[in-house]
Amino acid sequence: MVNERYPADMTIDKSDFDKEDCQRILDDSAGDEYTSIYDAFSKATRKSLDGDNPKQTKIYWLLSDACSMMLSPDNKNDPFKPFSVFHDRRSAIADDFSEEDIYFFSKIISEVTNIRLKARLADLAWVKASKRDLNNALTAIDSYRQIPLDTETWVRDGRECWYRAVSLAAMLRGGAGNRIQEMERDIQQAFDSSKEFDGYLALWLADLMANFGLGKINASDIAGKLESLAQIFESDGDLHRARDYFDNSSKWHVSAGDKFKSVEMTVCHAESFVKEAIALTATEQPSNMIAASFYEKAIQILRMIPKADRSALKIDERIAELHKLLNEAGQLSLNEMGLITSEEMDITQMVEAAKSAVSEKTPIDALKAFVNLSQSIRISEMQDSAIKQLKQHPLSSLFGGTYMSRDGRVIAKTNGINFDDTLDGNHPNVQATVMQNHGIHLTLIVQGKVLPVLEILHLEHRIREVDFLSIVKQSPIVPPGREILFAKGLYSGYDGDYVTALHLLIPQIEHLVRYHLKNAGAKTSTLDSCGIENENGLSTLVGLPEMKTVFGEDITFEIKALFCDPLGANLRNELAHGLVDHNACNSLHGVYAWWFTSKLVFNTFWNAGRQGSEEGGSWAPEDTN
């Protein structure tokens, strides 16, 4: 909880508010976004603590807390989230404000001229007042929509403000008057005026319209402009933006009722991956490994086109060609693989080294360091270590073992080792020891690296769900259509909500495995005696021979250990049967499963988009290009 920083019985009213003093503080702020307003009032609070006007100090504190919260426009009834959350404390949330505080806000709204502060106070008054005043909601909408629709403002806090404005107006329906139509007009005008040098602005505005059903009457023109911008980006070699625009254009052509143009844009989207793959293999230091991932992504996109629409553009023939290129790149990529090792260290050194690895980096470089805090598991090394361990302690291996779940069920048993047994990776006792050692490994990683580093990330960066969505959309491993679910799951874990994270991500991990196995030609379903075909679960899928071919034996082992092996965390099966409680989600296994998934998604994104760039370039939220 936040600390109490002023007497609870101290009363303030409108007469205690000095609007000129408030404006002076705002004029001295470093910027006009909410973080700058929060900083300005925080500084004013600290300066006034030793003064003789405690009511003024309380007002500064309230305004600072009000502007510290992050706006989450997707949540209609609880749109304000804390800026930072730690295991024993957090920053302010809307519920921290008393009725008297909210009443005070409602009384000073008319005195405030800063549009962001006015919007925040009016929105809080609308959300938290015991008796809602429609005028507060309308004031919030009118203030939010005064925020400029340009690229720089959008990536700071413009997106959240405009989404909140449209969401509020949509919720109020007739009570909002003509505000929806007026905002639709403003957004459309900003979209029409946008140019290629505005980067993603046109796409962001198109998404805003699409999310709220706006712009339908101009759907064909919107699709055409997105296509034109995509072609400009492609000609400039900016393939990341080009494919995002092609993809968005395809969706708007559907809205316009032009199915053929939609398919054509989907093909352009796929071919942008092919062009990047060809470019990667034509350099002095070719990367066939990354090229293979691009070919795979192109195939995934083309397969989304319904079979009935493929013949005109010879899609099936193109998929066959890309499969050949994928196989060639895959064979050539074997020579590019290497092994990275690090020295052992105690947990104190580990914590400090992990923090140092992410501190004072750009958000994207910090995330890259975070997901690679530990080198990937090498199952062959773990098996060799387990065999050595069993041989060094033969007495402990003579007797069998019984393994029980958290609720006391016997979930697995192992027999004792006979002296004439041949110990290899397939021996049950070796497998059991490997699983035990993996549990020790993940405990060390989570406690010594993941959790300490998350605090650093929260302190130094403001990374939002939409930023995770930008990463997920460019990650070749994420199946099409599952980007939002992955993004929400990854962001929930980053925000400390592992209950939501695991319930979203674990089913998607199973779908991810099944999707890529199907693409590799694996049979992922079973036909019963009645002729009914059922999809196999993850426990069956990880045992298919194609599993190691597609994912490699190391990732295969981690997926099995975390999600579907009784001797491991077994999270998929436990969750599917309703056996995962709140504590299990927040356990070290749960945190590690989220971090492992983040590693899979982020590294494939990074490899796809950052090949050849050691520094990774500058990155702003929503624009990971």
Helices and strands as residue ranges (DSSP letters): G 14-16, H 19-27, H 34-48, H 54-68, E 70-71, E 80-81, G 94-96, H 99-108, G 109-111, H 115-128, H 134-144, H 151-153, I 154-158, H 159-172, G 173-176, H 179-193, G 196-198, H 201-211, G 216-218, H 219-235, H 239-255, H 259-281, H 288-303, G 307-309, G 311-313, H 315-333, G 334-336, H 347-358, H 363-371, H 379-392, G 394-397, E 401-404, E 410-414, H 428-445, I 446-450, H 451-460, H 465-473, H 483-494, H 498-519, E 525-527, E 533-535, H 538-541, H 545-563, H 571-576, H 582-585, H 588-609
